Amino acid sequence: MRTAFAKGQGRIQILLKHMLPNALLPLVTVAGINLGMLLGGTVVTETVFSWPGVGRLIVQSVSQRDFPVIIAGVFLISLVFVVINLIVDILYGFLDPRVRLA
């Protein structure tokens, strides 16, 4: 960044070209992890506040021993979690060209 500034590039151009791509990788990682935690937290939130949803359905199914519904709910939550991680990995490839080579 010092070299780019010494060459005469503006602050905005340095921010967008040099700093932003390097700063986005940890941001994308943390966002993906937080989305996964939010997804897992829906079970607790929907149960505590009595909101209808997949989380509350899973809790009710556990108390009623309805195993097919439990399996379907856990499968749905895990599928969404895997899709979120896949999107994060694809974003890595767009943000950092070195990741595409691995």
N, C-alpha and C positions, 0 to 999 in steps of 0.2 A: 504494500500500500504506500509505503514511503517513496518507492521508486515511481509509482504511478503519479503521486502528488508532485514529485520532483520533475516529472516529464511535462507537467502542466495540465493534467486532467482535473476536472472539477470534482468537488466533493460528492455531488449526486452520482456522477458517473463512477467514482471509486466505490461508493456504497453499493450501487446496483451490480457492478461488474465483479468486484473483488470480495466484498464483505458478505453480501446477501447469500450467494451460493454456499459459502462455508458455514454460515449461521443457520441455514435452513435444515441441514441434516439432523442436528440434535433436536430441532423443533419438531420435525416430522416424526422422529422416534418417540418423543414424549407425547405428542398428540395421539399417536397410535396406541401407546400404552394406556393413556388416559381414557380413550374411547373403549378399550377393552375393560377397564375397571368400571366405567359407567355402565357398560352392558351387564357386568356381573352384579353391580349394585342395584339393578332394577328389581331383583328378587326381594331384597330387603325393603327398598323404597315402596314398592307396590303392596307389600304385606303390611308395613307400618301404617301407611296412609289409606289402605283399603281401596286402592285404585285397581280397576280391572286391567289385566295384561298377562303376558306370558309368565312373568315372575310369580304373580299371585296364583296363577293356574298351576304352576309347578308345586308351590307350597301346599295348595289344597289337594293336589294329587298325591303328594307324599303322605298327608294325613289320612287319605282314603285308600292308600295302597293301590293306586291306579298306575301300574308300571308302564303300559304303553304311552300314556300321556307324559309321564316323567321322562321317558327315553326320548320322545319327540321334542319336548321342550329343551332338554339339555343338548340334543343334536342341533336344534335351531340356533341356540345361543352360541354353541361352539362353531357352527358354520359361519355365522356372522363375524365371530372373532377371527376366524381364519381368513375370511374375505378382507377384513380390515388390515390384517398383517400383509396380505398379498398386495393390497393397494399401497401400503407403506413401502414395500420392497420395490414395486414398480416406480414409485416416486423417487426412490434412491437412484434408479437408473437414469431418470431424466435430470436429476439435480447434480449428480456427480458422474461424469463419464468413466472414471476409473472403476466404478462398481460394475459396469457392463462387461468389463474384460474378465472378471472373476468367474 
